[in-house]
């Protein structure tokens, strides 16, 4: 296992959050799960541009709270290596990992362990101020990571069209589990997975592939679409997966099977996060943001005009919404962007 010390000096890349979050009270005091559904198909919200035109695109945002947020992304080739940013509730800082390559996803736990997946089978683990590069069983890109504990993790990926893989980590070693659908590597790329527990995990990818793990076996199931699915998430009541290309697709599963719930005119969607109570956000091409208003998905007017695509969206513990992206749909992976809506 290769190791690099983060060091005490971290490069400051943004002004304090009080200067960034100028619209903090404009959207009411409730969390995302407490928001009142609107009868209008489109409603203006107070969003802010936090970053734009960063050298490397940002591919994932995740955190444990509003004062512990991570954003990861592309290696811009500047010699600084992988892009890893951390927010402590006051400042965004760039973290020095000691490794190079693009990162596509971040996921972790409240005890401080954060896992980041990327190119060439790379998985970085951050703990106690150190980044470690973990040994993995392959060299294709890790597009998604999820787990229920630091010693019970999943990673998925491929090469964007084929090469689909699923790995599991037991606290000692990343391994390929037994019983995966035949031909997975030849026909699909796997982009994300998410679960409601060890016995209820959905894995999604190209061609609308959806694979369910019940704690014992893997079973492929109809997803309601044959289009690419890029991200899946759950609020405990339902799973939602988003994707498409050109135009978007949103499918949901409340336990009775996957159903297409895409609103008319939805653009290509890439990221999704459900915050509970039937509420959540999805984001994608040309800065598009959709909100689940408790019963259905509707377009959001962020007031921010952009040509970049969002790749990931996340809702913090206070109800703040963060979306990150850039030029993520085709190389070069540049022009990183982040927007935020205060609770």
C-alpha beads as a LAMMPS data file, in Angstrom:
LAMMPS data file: protein, C-alpha beads

343 atoms
342 bonds

1 atom types
1 bond types

-500.0 500.0 xlo xhi
-500.0 500.0 ylo yhi
-500.0 500.0 zlo zhi

Masses

1 110.0

Atoms # bond

1 1 1 0.000 0.000 0.000
2 1 1 1.570 3.273 -1.107
3 1 1 1.334 6.230 1.276
4 1 1 1.715 9.985 1.085
5 1 1 1.590 12.392 4.018
6 1 1 -0.814 15.279 3.436
7 1 1 1.274 17.749 5.424
8 1 1 0.144 20.722 7.448
9 1 1 0.285 23.378 4.708
10 1 1 -2.791 23.269 2.483
11 1 1 -3.255 25.726 -0.366
12 1 1 -6.201 28.056 0.214
13 1 1 -8.292 28.317 -2.933
14 1 1 -11.376 30.222 -1.806
15 1 1 -12.470 33.052 0.411
16 1 1 -14.323 32.317 3.665
17 1 1 -17.758 30.823 3.259
18 1 1 -19.409 33.929 4.744
19 1 1 -18.365 35.793 1.605
20 1 1 -19.543 32.984 -0.658
21 1 1 -22.887 32.190 0.951
22 1 1 -24.491 35.633 0.623
23 1 1 -28.010 34.276 0.141
24 1 1 -28.074 32.019 3.195
25 1 1 -31.508 33.038 4.476
26 1 1 -33.296 33.573 1.191
27 1 1 -34.817 30.105 0.892
28 1 1 -36.368 29.675 4.336
29 1 1 -35.145 27.855 7.405
30 1 1 -36.207 24.276 6.756
31 1 1 -34.108 21.388 5.476
32 1 1 -34.594 19.920 2.012
33 1 1 -36.892 17.278 3.473
34 1 1 -39.092 20.001 4.993
35 1 1 -39.490 22.103 1.849
36 1 1 -43.024 22.833 0.669
37 1 1 -43.876 21.372 -2.761
38 1 1 -44.755 23.980 -5.359
39 1 1 -47.514 23.791 -7.922
40 1 1 -45.328 25.543 -10.484
41 1 1 -43.231 23.463 -12.916
42 1 1 -40.331 25.869 -12.418
43 1 1 -39.383 27.973 -9.410
44 1 1 -36.486 30.358 -8.844
45 1 1 -34.128 29.452 -5.996
46 1 1 -31.206 31.348 -4.510
47 1 1 -28.106 29.597 -5.850
48 1 1 -24.520 30.877 -5.840
49 1 1 -21.506 30.191 -7.998
50 1 1 -18.768 29.040 -5.604
51 1 1 -16.090 28.094 -8.171
52 1 1 -15.813 28.384 -11.934
53 1 1 -13.100 27.675 -14.486
54 1 1 -10.991 25.588 -12.099
55 1 1 -8.138 23.882 -14.011
56 1 1 -9.633 20.429 -13.451
57 1 1 -13.286 19.437 -13.699
58 1 1 -14.985 18.407 -10.448
59 1 1 -16.679 15.006 -10.599
60 1 1 -17.993 14.301 -7.105
61 1 1 -19.111 16.101 -3.957
62 1 1 -19.834 14.319 -0.658
63 1 1 -19.531 14.949 3.049
64 1 1 -20.516 13.982 6.571
65 1 1 -21.938 17.394 7.527
66 1 1 -22.108 21.029 6.469
67 1 1 -18.631 21.495 7.979
68 1 1 -16.969 18.425 6.447
69 1 1 -17.375 18.355 2.669
70 1 1 -15.139 16.802 0.007
71 1 1 -15.020 17.512 -3.738
72 1 1 -12.780 15.520 -6.083
73 1 1 -11.985 15.721 -9.763
74 1 1 -9.545 15.709 -12.618
75 1 1 -5.778 15.947 -12.600
76 1 1 -5.150 19.115 -14.613
77 1 1 -1.578 18.107 -15.444
78 1 1 -0.134 21.062 -13.536
79 1 1 2.047 18.919 -11.306
80 1 1 -0.342 19.221 -8.345
81 1 1 -1.796 15.759 -8.992
82 1 1 -5.342 14.687 -8.254
83 1 1 -7.880 17.379 -7.429
84 1 1 -9.142 16.988 -3.858
85 1 1 -10.843 19.907 -2.110
86 1 1 -12.087 20.034 1.496
87 1 1 -14.499 22.446 3.186
88 1 1 -14.466 22.851 6.973
89 1 1 -17.473 25.145 7.178
90 1 1 -15.340 28.263 6.713
91 1 1 -12.746 27.702 3.976
92 1 1 -12.225 25.494 0.954
93 1 1 -8.682 24.117 0.760
94 1 1 -6.848 22.024 -1.778
95 1 1 -5.437 18.804 -0.298
96 1 1 -2.120 17.407 -1.480
97 1 1 -2.535 13.664 -2.069
98 1 1 0.885 12.842 -3.502
99 1 1 -0.760 10.926 -6.364
100 1 1 -1.716 11.711 -9.956
101 1 1 -4.733 10.803 -12.065
102 1 1 -8.391 11.753 -12.368
103 1 1 -10.785 11.054 -9.498
104 1 1 -14.442 10.310 -10.254
105 1 1 -16.110 9.625 -6.907
106 1 1 -15.813 10.153 -3.167
107 1 1 -17.572 8.373 -0.321
108 1 1 -16.749 7.953 3.332
109 1 1 -17.756 7.703 6.955
110 1 1 -18.106 9.909 9.991
111 1 1 -15.058 8.340 11.649
112 1 1 -12.914 10.196 9.128
113 1 1 -12.156 7.539 6.514
114 1 1 -12.881 8.831 3.011
115 1 1 -12.454 6.720 -0.138
116 1 1 -11.890 8.218 -3.597
117 1 1 -11.957 6.276 -6.874
118 1 1 -10.477 7.141 -10.247
119 1 1 -8.430 6.196 -13.275
120 1 1 -6.211 3.115 -13.600
121 1 1 -8.066 1.273 -10.858
122 1 1 -7.048 3.916 -8.322
123 1 1 -8.689 4.031 -4.909
124 1 1 -7.292 6.506 -2.392
125 1 1 -8.118 6.258 1.297
126 1 1 -7.836 9.340 3.513
127 1 1 -7.474 8.847 7.259
128 1 1 -5.738 10.777 10.039
129 1 1 -4.285 13.320 7.637
130 1 1 -2.815 10.751 5.224
131 1 1 -3.722 9.574 1.740
132 1 1 -3.051 5.911 0.962
133 1 1 -3.262 4.284 -2.445
134 1 1 -4.947 0.922 -2.028
135 1 1 -4.126 -2.228 -3.977
136 1 1 -6.977 -3.098 -6.362
137 1 1 -7.667 -6.058 -8.700
138 1 1 -7.858 -4.078 -11.952
139 1 1 -6.810 -1.022 -13.925
140 1 1 -10.090 0.238 -15.407
141 1 1 -11.606 3.436 -14.027
142 1 1 -13.368 3.361 -10.663
143 1 1 -16.535 5.412 -11.229
144 1 1 -18.401 4.700 -7.998
145 1 1 -17.832 3.734 -4.355
146 1 1 -20.380 2.951 -1.640
147 1 1 -20.473 0.916 1.537
148 1 1 -21.968 0.457 4.996
149 1 1 -18.658 0.485 6.895
150 1 1 -14.944 1.039 6.201
151 1 1 -14.499 -2.731 6.135
152 1 1 -17.586 -3.417 4.016
153 1 1 -17.229 -1.447 0.781
154 1 1 -18.085 -1.728 -2.903
155 1 1 -16.395 -0.166 -5.933
156 1 1 -17.628 -0.274 -9.544
157 1 1 -16.377 0.952 -12.887
158 1 1 -15.181 0.138 -16.372
159 1 1 -13.785 2.014 -19.342
160 1 1 -16.977 4.051 -20.056
161 1 1 -18.345 1.584 -22.642
162 1 1 -17.277 -1.921 -21.593
163 1 1 -14.988 -3.455 -18.995
164 1 1 -17.674 -3.380 -16.314
165 1 1 -16.523 -4.566 -12.904
166 1 1 -17.678 -4.864 -9.300
167 1 1 -15.229 -5.121 -6.389
168 1 1 -15.762 -5.646 -2.664
169 1 1 -13.532 -4.686 0.258
170 1 1 -13.603 -6.606 3.544
171 1 1 -11.139 -4.468 5.473
172 1 1 -8.168 -6.417 4.158
173 1 1 -8.377 -6.729 0.385
174 1 1 -10.394 -5.607 -2.642
175 1 1 -11.773 -8.682 -4.455
176 1 1 -14.078 -9.562 -7.349
177 1 1 -17.197 -11.163 -5.827
178 1 1 -18.619 -14.403 -7.150
179 1 1 -21.922 -14.659 -8.971
180 1 1 -21.852 -11.517 -11.132
181 1 1 -23.911 -11.656 -14.369
182 1 1 -22.068 -13.331 -17.228
183 1 1 -20.610 -11.024 -19.870
184 1 1 -20.589 -7.968 -17.639
185 1 1 -17.073 -6.921 -18.657
186 1 1 -17.720 -7.515 -22.354
187 1 1 -20.991 -5.632 -22.699
188 1 1 -21.277 -2.953 -20.013
189 1 1 -19.534 -0.289 -18.020
190 1 1 -20.748 0.118 -14.453
191 1 1 -21.042 3.696 -13.209
192 1 1 -22.527 3.716 -9.712
193 1 1 -24.140 1.736 -6.941
194 1 1 -26.046 2.479 -3.766
195 1 1 -27.742 0.457 -1.085
196 1 1 -30.226 0.656 1.777
197 1 1 -28.212 -1.970 3.610
198 1 1 -26.069 -5.036 3.077
199 1 1 -28.977 -6.970 1.533
200 1 1 -30.473 -4.282 -0.726
201 1 1 -27.959 -2.844 -3.200
202 1 1 -28.549 -1.603 -6.750
203 1 1 -25.759 -1.392 -9.355
204 1 1 -26.330 0.568 -12.596
205 1 1 -24.492 1.426 -15.812
206 1 1 -24.562 1.535 -19.606
207 1 1 -27.542 0.295 -21.583
208 1 1 -29.798 0.758 -18.569
209 1 1 -28.284 -2.239 -16.805
210 1 1 -29.580 -2.677 -13.261
211 1 1 -28.252 -5.407 -10.988
212 1 1 -29.683 -6.088 -7.536
213 1 1 -27.753 -7.698 -4.685
214 1 1 -29.899 -9.181 -1.898
215 1 1 -27.063 -10.115 0.415
216 1 1 -26.585 -13.515 -1.206
217 1 1 -26.864 -13.289 -4.974
218 1 1 -26.740 -10.833 -7.875
219 1 1 -29.762 -10.612 -10.172
220 1 1 -30.140 -8.443 -13.258
221 1 1 -33.543 -6.757 -13.523
222 1 1 -35.399 -4.497 -16.018
223 1 1 -34.615 -0.876 -15.212
224 1 1 -37.387 0.793 -17.206
225 1 1 -34.895 2.082 -19.791
226 1 1 -32.199 0.937 -22.186
227 1 1 -30.368 4.256 -21.916
228 1 1 -27.206 4.771 -19.908
229 1 1 -27.716 5.237 -16.163
230 1 1 -25.005 7.234 -14.416
231 1 1 -25.944 7.624 -10.743
232 1 1 -28.307 5.900 -8.314
233 1 1 -29.339 6.958 -4.820
234 1 1 -31.957 6.132 -2.181
235 1 1 -33.703 7.927 0.672
236 1 1 -34.862 4.677 2.257
237 1 1 -38.268 4.845 0.582
238 1 1 -37.222 4.563 -3.051
239 1 1 -34.224 4.248 -5.357
240 1 1 -33.769 6.823 -8.120
241 1 1 -31.371 6.473 -11.050
242 1 1 -30.615 9.146 -13.648
243 1 1 -28.931 9.183 -17.036
244 1 1 -29.538 9.575 -20.737
245 1 1 -27.509 11.220 -23.462
246 1 1 -28.669 14.390 -25.171
247 1 1 -32.030 14.102 -23.446
248 1 1 -32.343 12.732 -19.935
249 1 1 -33.983 9.835 -18.164
250 1 1 -35.067 9.365 -14.533
251 1 1 -36.263 5.996 -13.254
252 1 1 -37.476 5.136 -9.764
253 1 1 -38.100 1.966 -7.785
254 1 1 -40.229 1.973 -4.632
255 1 1 -40.002 -1.794 -4.297
256 1 1 -42.467 -2.600 -7.053
257 1 1 -39.992 -2.378 -9.934
258 1 1 -38.355 0.411 -11.908
259 1 1 -40.570 2.991 -13.609
260 1 1 -39.704 5.878 -15.945
261 1 1 -40.709 9.154 -14.234
262 1 1 -38.851 11.575 -16.533
263 1 1 -40.539 14.976 -16.898
264 1 1 -40.893 16.238 -20.487
265 1 1 -37.894 18.200 -21.726
266 1 1 -35.452 16.799 -19.157
267 1 1 -31.857 17.183 -20.362
268 1 1 -29.080 14.638 -19.893
269 1 1 -28.880 13.946 -16.133
270 1 1 -25.701 12.696 -14.423
271 1 1 -25.995 13.150 -10.647
272 1 1 -28.820 12.525 -8.159
273 1 1 -29.267 12.720 -4.385
274 1 1 -32.421 12.022 -2.369
275 1 1 -32.608 13.855 0.948
276 1 1 -35.663 12.141 2.432
277 1 1 -39.399 12.668 2.555
278 1 1 -39.705 12.438 -1.210
279 1 1 -37.367 15.369 -1.776
280 1 1 -34.063 15.477 -3.636
281 1 1 -32.039 16.984 -6.464
282 1 1 -30.677 15.840 -9.826
283 1 1 -28.185 17.681 -12.025
284 1 1 -26.675 17.321 -15.456
285 1 1 -25.897 18.862 -18.836
286 1 1 -25.575 22.632 -19.352
287 1 1 -25.989 23.363 -15.659
288 1 1 -29.450 21.792 -15.481
289 1 1 -30.884 21.140 -11.999
290 1 1 -34.099 19.294 -11.159
291 1 1 -35.773 19.036 -7.768
292 1 1 -38.012 16.259 -6.448
293 1 1 -40.783 18.192 -4.725
294 1 1 -42.153 15.315 -2.633
295 1 1 -44.097 13.646 -5.413
296 1 1 -42.482 14.421 -8.791
297 1 1 -39.444 15.945 -10.475
298 1 1 -39.495 19.567 -11.685
299 1 1 -37.026 21.939 -13.278
300 1 1 -35.206 24.466 -11.080
301 1 1 -34.103 27.910 -12.226
302 1 1 -30.736 28.398 -10.510
303 1 1 -30.235 31.798 -12.098
304 1 1 -26.740 30.698 -13.146
305 1 1 -26.124 30.366 -16.884
306 1 1 -23.420 27.868 -17.819
307 1 1 -22.436 25.482 -20.567
308 1 1 -20.619 23.043 -18.292
309 1 1 -22.333 19.884 -17.056
310 1 1 -22.874 18.888 -13.469
311 1 1 -21.633 15.431 -12.551
312 1 1 -22.617 15.151 -8.892
313 1 1 -25.063 16.720 -6.437
314 1 1 -25.202 16.333 -2.647
315 1 1 -27.362 17.705 0.188
316 1 1 -25.609 18.481 3.485
317 1 1 -26.934 17.961 7.011
318 1 1 -28.304 21.519 7.182
319 1 1 -30.214 21.200 3.912
320 1 1 -27.655 23.040 1.789
321 1 1 -27.345 21.733 -1.774
322 1 1 -24.007 21.427 -3.586
323 1 1 -23.486 20.557 -7.266
324 1 1 -20.139 20.124 -9.031
325 1 1 -19.021 19.523 -12.593
326 1 1 -17.230 21.138 -15.504
327 1 1 -16.288 19.710 -18.868
328 1 1 -17.016 16.168 -17.691
329 1 1 -18.795 14.627 -20.676
330 1 1 -15.729 14.589 -22.958
331 1 1 -12.000 15.190 -22.530
332 1 1 -10.163 17.299 -21.613
333 1 1 -11.633 17.305 -18.098
334 1 1 -11.288 21.016 -17.376
335 1 1 -13.269 24.080 -16.266
336 1 1 -14.296 22.848 -12.836
337 1 1 -17.439 24.434 -11.419
338 1 1 -19.364 24.329 -8.134
339 1 1 -22.674 25.915 -7.141
340 1 1 -24.455 26.001 -3.783
341 1 1 -27.929 26.687 -2.423
342 1 1 -28.024 27.585 1.254
343 1 1 -30.748 26.053 3.445

Bonds

1 1 1 2
2 1 2 3
3 1 3 4
4 1 4 5
5 1 5 6
6 1 6 7
7 1 7 8
8 1 8 9
9 1 9 10
10 1 10 11
11 1 11 12
12 1 12 13
13 1 13 14
14 1 14 15
15 1 15 16
16 1 16 17
17 1 17 18
18 1 18 19
19 1 19 20
20 1 20 21
21 1 21 22
22 1 22 23
23 1 23 24
24 1 24 25
25 1 25 26
26 1 26 27
27 1 27 28
28 1 28 29
29 1 29 30
30 1 30 31
31 1 31 32
32 1 32 33
33 1 33 34
34 1 34 35
35 1 35 36
36 1 36 37
37 1 37 38
38 1 38 39
39 1 39 40
40 1 40 41
41 1 41 42
42 1 42 43
43 1 43 44
44 1 44 45
45 1 45 46
46 1 46 47
47 1 47 48
48 1 48 49
49 1 49 50
50 1 50 51
51 1 51 52
52 1 52 53
53 1 53 54
54 1 54 55
55 1 55 56
56 1 56 57
57 1 57 58
58 1 58 59
59 1 59 60
60 1 60 61
61 1 61 62
62 1 62 63
63 1 63 64
64 1 64 65
65 1 65 66
66 1 66 67
67 1 67 68
68 1 68 69
69 1 69 70
70 1 70 71
71 1 71 72
72 1 72 73
73 1 73 74
74 1 74 75
75 1 75 76
76 1 76 77
77 1 77 78
78 1 78 79
79 1 79 80
80 1 80 81
81 1 81 82
82 1 82 83
83 1 83 84
84 1 84 85
85 1 85 86
86 1 86 87
87 1 87 88
88 1 88 89
89 1 89 90
90 1 90 91
91 1 91 92
92 1 92 93
93 1 93 94
94 1 94 95
95 1 95 96
96 1 96 97
97 1 97 98
98 1 98 99
99 1 99 100
100 1 100 101
101 1 101 102
102 1 102 103
103 1 103 104
104 1 104 105
105 1 105 106
106 1 106 107
107 1 107 108
108 1 108 109
109 1 109 110
110 1 110 111
111 1 111 112
112 1 112 113
113 1 113 114
114 1 114 115
115 1 115 116
116 1 116 117
117 1 117 118
118 1 118 119
119 1 119 120
120 1 120 121
121 1 121 122
122 1 122 123
123 1 123 124
124 1 124 125
125 1 125 126
126 1 126 127
127 1 127 128
128 1 128 129
129 1 129 130
130 1 130 131
131 1 131 132
132 1 132 133
133 1 133 134
134 1 134 135
135 1 135 136
136 1 136 137
137 1 137 138
138 1 138 139
139 1 139 140
140 1 140 141
141 1 141 142
142 1 142 143
143 1 143 144
144 1 144 145
145 1 145 146
146 1 146 147
147 1 147 148
148 1 148 149
149 1 149 150
150 1 150 151
151 1 151 152
152 1 152 153
153 1 153 154
154 1 154 155
155 1 155 156
156 1 156 157
157 1 157 158
158 1 158 159
159 1 159 160
160 1 160 161
161 1 161 162
162 1 162 163
163 1 163 164
164 1 164 165
165 1 165 166
166 1 166 167
167 1 167 168
168 1 168 169
169 1 169 170
170 1 170 171
171 1 171 172
172 1 172 173
173 1 173 174
174 1 174 175
175 1 175 176
176 1 176 177
177 1 177 178
178 1 178 179
179 1 179 180
180 1 180 181
181 1 181 182
182 1 182 183
183 1 183 184
184 1 184 185
185 1 185 186
186 1 186 187
187 1 187 188
188 1 188 189
189 1 189 190
190 1 190 191
191 1 191 192
192 1 192 193
193 1 193 194
194 1 194 195
195 1 195 196
196 1 196 197
197 1 197 198
198 1 198 199
199 1 199 200
200 1 200 201
201 1 201 202
202 1 202 203
203 1 203 204
204 1 204 205
205 1 205 206
206 1 206 207
207 1 207 208
208 1 208 209
209 1 209 210
210 1 210 211
211 1 211 212
212 1 212 213
213 1 213 214
214 1 214 215
215 1 215 216
216 1 216 217
217 1 217 218
218 1 218 219
219 1 219 220
220 1 220 221
221 1 221 222
222 1 222 223
223 1 223 224
224 1 224 225
225 1 225 226
226 1 226 227
227 1 227 228
228 1 228 229
229 1 229 230
230 1 230 231
231 1 231 232
232 1 232 233
233 1 233 234
234 1 234 235
235 1 235 236
236 1 236 237
237 1 237 238
238 1 238 239
239 1 239 240
240 1 240 241
241 1 241 242
242 1 242 243
243 1 243 244
244 1 244 245
245 1 245 246
246 1 246 247
247 1 247 248
248 1 248 249
249 1 249 250
250 1 250 251
251 1 251 252
252 1 252 253
253 1 253 254
254 1 254 255
255 1 255 256
256 1 256 257
257 1 257 258
258 1 258 259
259 1 259 260
260 1 260 261
261 1 261 262
262 1 262 263
263 1 263 264
264 1 264 265
265 1 265 266
266 1 266 267
267 1 267 268
268 1 268 269
269 1 269 270
270 1 270 271
271 1 271 272
272 1 272 273
273 1 273 274
274 1 274 275
275 1 275 276
276 1 276 277
277 1 277 278
278 1 278 279
279 1 279 280
280 1 280 281
281 1 281 282
282 1 282 283
283 1 283 284
284 1 284 285
285 1 285 286
286 1 286 287
287 1 287 288
288 1 288 289
289 1 289 290
290 1 290 291
291 1 291 292
292 1 292 293
293 1 293 294
294 1 294 295
295 1 295 296
296 1 296 297
297 1 297 298
298 1 298 299
299 1 299 300
300 1 300 301
301 1 301 302
302 1 302 303
303 1 303 304
304 1 304 305
305 1 305 306
306 1 306 307
307 1 307 308
308 1 308 309
309 1 309 310
310 1 310 311
311 1 311 312
312 1 312 313
313 1 313 314
314 1 314 315
315 1 315 316
316 1 316 317
317 1 317 318
318 1 318 319
319 1 319 320
320 1 320 321
321 1 321 322
322 1 322 323
323 1 323 324
324 1 324 325
325 1 325 326
326 1 326 327
327 1 327 328
328 1 328 329
329 1 329 330
330 1 330 331
331 1 331 332
332 1 332 333
333 1 333 334
334 1 334 335
335 1 335 336
336 1 336 337
337 1 337 338
338 1 338 339
339 1 339 340
340 1 340 341
341 1 341 342
342 1 342 343
